[in-house]
C-alpha cells in the first residue's frame, strides 16, 4: 500500500504537482503508519518547494525557512520510522 502511495506521489513530484503529491502522502499517512518512504518523499517535496521559494525571492525568507523546517521534520520522521534508510539520513 505504501509503495503505491509513494509511486503516485513521485509521479506528481516529477511533474511538479507538489500539492497533489503531498495530498496523496498525507492521505496515506493519516490512515497508515509509514515505514519511512512516504515520510522521505514528503521531505523531498518540502525541500524542493523550499528551494523554489528561495530562488523566487532570492533569499531565505519566512516562507522558504518554514518549508526547509518542514523538510527537516519529515526527514527526521523518516529516519525514526526506518533507522537504516541511508537516503533519509543523508538529507539531514
Secondary structure, DSSP 8 states (H G I E B T S, - for coil): -HHHHHHHHHHHHHTT-HHHHHHHHHHHHHHS---SHHHHHHHHHHHHHHHHHHHHHTS--HHHHHHHHHHHHHHHHHHHH-TT-HHHHHH-
